[in-house]
Amino acid sequence: MLRFLYADELKDYPRLASGMFTDRADQFHTRLGWEVNVGADGYEQDEYDAMNPLYVIWETPEGQHGGSMRFLPSTGPIMVNDHFSHLLCGPITSPLIWECTRFCLARSAGPHVAAALMLGGGEIMKGFGIKHFVGVFDARMVRICKRVGSSPEILGTDGEGQAAISVGLWEFDDASQSRLAIRAGIDPALTARWFQRAFGHQPTQDFAKAG
């Protein structure tokens, strides 16, 4: 199932939180070799985790972290503007654009988890009235997006081949939802219920929490 949790709510889900940050360390530091900060507790965290972002987390039937993404509105500090501005013509700042980062899959994640997370992102778009997600991604992520049928519009790229890093924009429409739902094996009505359980019927009231 999908959980929609702000950072200040993670204390109520310690097993999920611990799994997310340790899986991030495993993916980004151990497997991909990125220069990320891993603490003595084995957690991968950065300054954006301290800004009360919204996380979408896939919780396995056993209650463990299966995958996750992190979201922040572009009206505040975001990674794209702070660290990858050389790939853009100018800073991205709009209430209609949120940044998506730290797309992470646990080693044990099934092939449906990536699509399920993207379905969760679509619920955020619809619920908060967002038009696009912006994010930084590598060649690995390009393959994942193509596989699940949710490829971005590329705004800028640095490097070539496996070393390429790009910034892109994602949209979400009914066709995207249908493709992802088939890939994930999840009825879109179910993801909508998970979202409503987290936010109620007027999630825009919580917009300021992520700002």
Secondary structure, DSSP 8 states (H G I E B T S, - for coil): -EEEEEGGGGGG-HHHHHHHHHHHIIIIIIIT-----B-TTS-B--GGGGG--EEEEEE-TTS-EEEEEEEEETTS--HHHHH-GGGSSS----TTEEEEEEEEE-TT--TTHHHHHHHHHHHHHHHHT--EEEEEEEHHHHHHHHHHT---EEEEEES-GGG-EEEEEE---HHHHHHHHHHHT--HHHHHHHHHHHHTT-GGGGGGGG-
